[in-house]
Amino acid sequence: MIRSILVGGDKGGYNILKHFKDSETMSVIGVIDVNDDAPGMKLAREMGIYTSNNIESILKLDPELIIQVTGREEVLGQLKAVAGDIRLNNT
């Protein structure tokens, strides 16, 4: 199972989280967003999934894949700076 992090908890992140909720191939282990009230952040907390406002906190979760759904270039740049060898999917 692929351990993944969602960066962006708005509608896109929420929909991806719902989609992979019962997946046998991908596990969402964390959601990162600056807005604690974003729908994906709320759903992640309800599901017992780690949430944070800090991009660098993803490193402690040891993900295999980062899915960036914010649509913001500056967030993509921050992720590239901290991701190292972690696969990064920019949607």
C-alpha positions in Angstrom: 0.0 0.0 0.0 1.3 3.4 -1.0 1.6 5.8 2.0 0.6 9.3 0.8 0.2 12.8 2.0 -2.4 15.3 0.6 -1.2 18.9 0.5 -4.4 21.0 0.2 -7.5 20.3 2.2 -10.0 22.3 0.2 -12.5 20.7 -2.2 -9.9 18.8 -4.2 -8.2 17.4 -1.2 -11.5 16.5 0.3 -12.6 14.6 -2.8 -9.3 12.7 -3.1 -9.5 11.8 0.6 -13.0 10.4 0.1 -12.0 8.5 -3.0 -9.1 6.7 -1.3 -10.9 6.2 2.0 -11.4 2.5 1.5 -8.6 1.9 -1.0 -6.5 -1.2 -0.8 -3.7 0.4 -2.9 -3.2 3.8 -1.3 -3.4 5.1 2.3 -3.7 8.8 3.0 -1.6 9.2 6.2 -1.7 13.0 6.4 -3.4 16.2 5.2 -1.6 19.6 5.2 -3.4 22.9 4.8 -3.1 26.4 6.1 -6.8 26.4 6.9 -7.8 24.2 9.8 -11.5 24.5 8.7 -10.9 23.3 5.2 -13.3 20.4 4.4 -10.4 17.9 3.8 -8.8 18.9 7.1 -12.1 18.3 8.9 -12.7 14.9 7.2 -9.1 13.8 7.9 -9.6 14.6 11.6 -12.9 12.7 11.6 -11.0 9.7 10.1 -8.2 9.9 12.6 -5.7 11.0 9.9 -2.8 13.3 10.9 -3.4 17.0 10.0 -1.0 19.9 10.1 -0.5 23.5 8.8 3.3 22.9 8.4 4.6 21.5 5.1 7.8 20.4 6.8 5.9 18.2 9.2 5.2 15.7 6.4 8.8 14.4 6.7 8.1 12.8 10.1 5.3 10.7 8.5 7.7 9.0 6.0 5.3 9.2 3.0 6.1 7.5 -0.3 4.0 10.0 -2.3 2.9 13.6 -1.9 -0.2 14.7 -3.7 -0.2 18.5 -4.1 -3.7 19.8 -4.9 -3.5 23.5 -3.9 -2.9 24.8 -7.4 -0.4 27.2 -6.0 3.1 27.4 -7.5 4.7 28.7 -4.2 3.4 25.6 -2.4 4.9 23.4 -5.1 8.2 25.1 -4.7 8.1 24.6 -0.9 7.4 20.9 -1.4 10.2 20.4 -3.8 12.5 22.0 -1.3 11.6 19.5 1.5 10.4 16.4 -0.3 13.9 15.0 -1.1 13.4 11.5 -2.7 9.6 11.4 -2.0 7.5 11.2 -5.2 5.6 14.4 -5.8 2.4 14.5 -7.8 1.2 18.0 -8.7 -2.4 18.0 -9.7 
